[in-house]
Amino acid sequence: MVDEHYLKASRSPDHFLQLCGRVQSVNGAISTVMNRQLKAFVEKADDDVIRLNALDLSIYQSVTPLGFSAAAEPGIFTVVTTDDAHKARIFEALQAMDVAFSDGKEWCPAEVFELLRDINLLSGKFIRVSWLKPGYYRLAVV
């Protein structure tokens, strides 16, 4: 079963999103996200570089030991991977931090995660984020 929630993103000056509020669930009822906040999401991972978009900049302390470094754009962190096994180790660490993986077209991070899971380099569920329109997204545990 897929656990999905629809949320509105906000990047206010203090954009450390407080998303433990009211959201519209799949069945249209209003519910509460169970202490899950979108702290960060992998927005690109189809080549050797993993690009992480951090909505909560405090996550930087957790991802620097994985080899991430700050990009020129604020809130963006990148790491270069050497092979699929290395990418899987980083994905596993991000999965444990409840970092989401973007859904989308052609080898989006969610598809890359699923591929690595299919070839037994990863296991378990992960958080998939799907963008509905600018500022609005859906979270699913898959």
VMD Tcl script that draws the C-alpha trace (Angstrom):
set ca {
  {0.00 0.00 0.00}
  {1.26 3.45 -0.86}
  {1.12 6.07 1.90}
  {0.49 9.36 0.07}
  {0.01 12.91 1.22}
  {-0.48 16.14 -0.73}
  {1.40 19.13 0.60}
  {2.00 22.76 -0.29}
  {5.64 23.78 -0.23}
  {6.69 27.19 0.95}
  {10.08 28.81 0.69}
  {9.66 31.72 3.05}
  {12.79 33.55 4.27}
  {13.04 31.04 7.12}
  {12.11 28.23 4.70}
  {12.61 25.39 7.17}
  {9.20 24.04 6.21}
  {6.94 23.21 9.10}
  {4.91 20.59 7.28}
  {3.43 18.73 10.22}
  {0.15 20.45 9.56}
  {-2.99 19.78 7.65}
  {-2.72 18.04 4.31}
  {-5.12 16.48 1.84}
  {-4.72 12.72 1.67}
  {-5.36 10.53 -1.36}
  {-8.99 9.88 -0.44}
  {-9.67 13.59 -0.13}
  {-9.97 13.62 3.66}
  {-7.96 16.05 5.73}
  {-5.32 14.34 7.83}
  {-2.06 15.09 9.60}
  {1.37 14.13 8.32}
  {2.79 11.86 10.99}
  {5.85 13.87 12.00}
  {7.20 13.69 8.45}
  {8.80 16.84 7.08}
  {10.27 17.28 3.63}
  {13.76 18.21 4.75}
  {15.43 17.52 1.43}
  {14.98 15.66 -1.82}
  {17.24 14.17 -4.46}
  {16.40 16.06 -7.64}
  {18.92 14.43 -9.98}
  {20.85 11.17 -9.93}
  {20.85 9.77 -13.47}
  {24.58 10.12 -14.02}
  {27.60 10.14 -11.70}
  {26.40 13.23 -9.79}
  {23.71 13.15 -7.11}
  {22.07 16.57 -6.69}
  {20.34 17.17 -3.35}
  {17.95 20.07 -2.76}
  {17.90 20.90 0.96}
  {14.82 22.72 2.23}
  {16.17 22.44 5.77}
  {19.80 23.52 5.64}
  {20.59 21.74 8.92}
  {20.75 18.51 6.90}
  {24.11 19.71 5.56}
  {25.82 18.42 8.71}
  {24.43 14.94 8.00}
  {25.30 14.79 4.30}
  {28.84 16.19 4.34}
  {30.27 12.89 5.71}
  {28.76 11.24 2.59}
  {30.89 13.49 0.39}
  {28.31 16.16 -0.45}
  {29.53 19.70 -0.95}
  {27.67 22.95 -1.42}
  {26.97 23.99 -5.00}
  {26.88 27.62 -6.18}
  {23.09 27.68 -5.81}
  {21.88 28.08 -2.19}
  {20.44 24.90 -0.68}
  {21.90 22.63 -3.38}
  {24.50 19.98 -2.51}
  {26.22 17.55 -4.87}
  {28.39 14.46 -4.68}
  {30.12 12.52 -7.46}
  {29.69 8.75 -7.35}
  {32.12 6.22 -8.77}
  {29.69 3.39 -9.59}
  {26.24 1.97 -8.81}
  {27.41 0.43 -5.52}
  {28.71 3.81 -4.34}
  {25.47 5.51 -5.43}
  {23.48 2.83 -3.57}
  {25.44 3.45 -0.34}
  {24.66 7.17 -0.55}
  {21.00 6.49 -1.39}
  {20.79 4.12 1.59}
  {22.12 6.81 3.93}
  {19.70 9.40 2.47}
  {16.84 6.88 2.79}
  {17.67 6.50 6.51}
  {17.48 10.32 6.88}
  {13.98 10.37 5.31}
  {15.24 12.32 2.31}
  {12.74 12.08 -0.56}
  {13.56 11.01 -4.13}
  {11.96 13.00 -6.96}
  {9.52 11.36 -9.31}
  {9.42 12.41 -12.94}
  {10.46 11.39 -16.40}
  {13.23 9.16 -17.69}
  {15.61 8.08 -14.93}
  {14.39 10.42 -12.24}
  {15.90 9.75 -8.79}
  {12.90 7.59 -7.76}
  {13.43 5.36 -10.82}
  {17.16 5.16 -10.12}
  {16.34 4.08 -6.54}
  {13.95 1.42 -7.86}
  {16.58 0.14 -10.31}
  {19.18 -0.14 -7.56}
  {16.60 -1.95 -5.43}
  {15.75 -4.30 -8.35}
  {19.41 -5.28 -8.72}
  {19.66 -5.86 -4.93}
  {21.97 -2.95 -4.14}
  {19.20 -1.35 -2.03}
  {16.22 -2.61 -0.09}
  {13.19 -1.25 1.70}
  {10.78 1.57 1.10}
  {11.64 5.16 0.30}
  {9.84 8.50 0.13}
  {8.93 9.58 -3.38}
  {8.04 13.23 -4.02}
  {5.93 14.10 -7.07}
  {5.49 17.71 -8.09}
  {1.88 18.58 -8.97}
  {2.51 22.23 -9.85}
  {4.96 24.85 -8.59}
  {4.93 24.78 -4.81}
  {2.66 21.71 -4.53}
  {3.79 18.13 -4.22}
  {2.70 14.65 -3.20}
  {4.68 12.38 -0.89}
  {4.39 8.62 -1.19}
  {6.15 5.83 0.67}
  {6.90 3.16 -1.93}
}
mol new
graphics top color blue
foreach p $ca { graphics top sphere $p radius 0.5 }
foreach p [lrange $ca 0 end-1] q [lrange $ca 1 end] { graphics top cylinder $p $q radius 0.2 }
display resetview
